[in-house]
């Protein structure tokens, strides 16, 4: 096979990675942008989304597409509800103190891991894709489901952008982000906004997990890589920047796919780490972030 087919395959695989990574990182960036909270348990919300998706698809009989659609609705809802409760019971009581919330979310990380290990088990379990169609490309056939993952991610990102920039809910979230005290003075229930944002960030991670779990098996430790890569993306793109998150996810996803195919996955991770170091040194607020005033 010539260079062209390899490059096309690597680019497509990189786009799939970027699509899922953009959703996961968007949730992490949204939480920090509004709440100024670094959610170390974000990867475990991703893991819970995948595990719950497996449980739902296993429980729903009939065509795999039916179980998948149900999981795509139910899993983010359950994960969002769990995140909402965690915010009410833990983060709120800590008054969103940056250092305390980091320690608290680390604790949540281990709690969720152990609960998943106890009730789900240590085995990696597959979820059947809703459809198995191969799209014929110039040199080879490619999974139609993987292309659908890219399309679904774009739709969710556009919906998130619309909510944040064109709706009253988004306006309230932005007002809370810019000045919490002024927002409270105008009657905005800031604590409730924070709880909703924390739940929304977890739901985005769960959606990403449901989309990827037919490609990667559900496992109780599968939240580690999404957490690390999400942090890399939001650091490069700029914490709280939707545009920066998407562009950084594309950069990391495509570079990971192409470098992994032509060189090695280890080199791809090394280059991503080097990019983070360069951004932290030369532009600490990220490529599209703003300097705090």
C-alpha positions, 0 to 999 in steps of 0.5 A: 500500500502506498503513502496515500492510503496510509495517510488517509487511514491515519487521518480518519483514525485521528479524526475519530480520536479528535471527535471523542476527545473534543467532547470529553475536553469540552466538558472539562473546559466548561466546568473550569471556565464557569466554576474555576474548578479542576475536576480530576474525576472527569475521566471517571464520569467518562468511564461511568458513561461507558459502563452504564452504556454496556449495562443498558445495551445488555438489558435492552433486547432486540436490534443493537441500534435500539439498545445503543439509542437508549444508552445514548439517552440514559447513560448521560442522564444518569452520569449527569445526575451523579455529578449533580449530587456530587456537586451538591454534597462535596464541592458546594460544601467546600465553597469551590476552593481550588485546592480543596476541590482538587483533593475532593475530586481525586477522592471521587476518582478512586470512589468511582473506580472502586464502585465500578470494580465491585459492581462491574468487574475487572473485565473489559466488555464490548458493546455492539455497534448500532450498525455495521456499514463500510463506506467505500473510499478511494483505496479501502472500505472504512467503518461507517460507524466511525464516520457517524461518531465524527458527525455526532460529535460535531452536532453535539459541539454545535449544540453546545455552542448554540446553548452557550452563545444564543440562549438565556441559559448560556447568558446566565452561565457567562454572567456567572463566569465573568462576575459571580458576585454581580450575578448573585446581586441580580438574582441569579442562583449561582450555586444552582448554575454551578451544579448544572454546569458540573452535571453538563460537563459530566454529561458531555464526557458520558456522551463521548464514552457512549460513542466510543464504547463500540470501538473500545471496550468498557473497562473500569480503568478506561477513564485514565487516558481521556482525563490526561488527554483532556487536560492536554487539550484544555491547556493547549487550547485555553481553559474555558475556550470552546474554540480552543478546545475544539482546535486543540482536540483536532491537533492532538487527535490528528497528530496522534493518529498520523504519528502513531501510524508512521512512527510510534504511539509513544512518540505521539504522546511525547510530542503532545507533552512537549506541546503542553510544556511549550504552551505553559512556558510561552503562553500559559493561558493557552492558544485561545485563552484570555489572561485573567484580570 
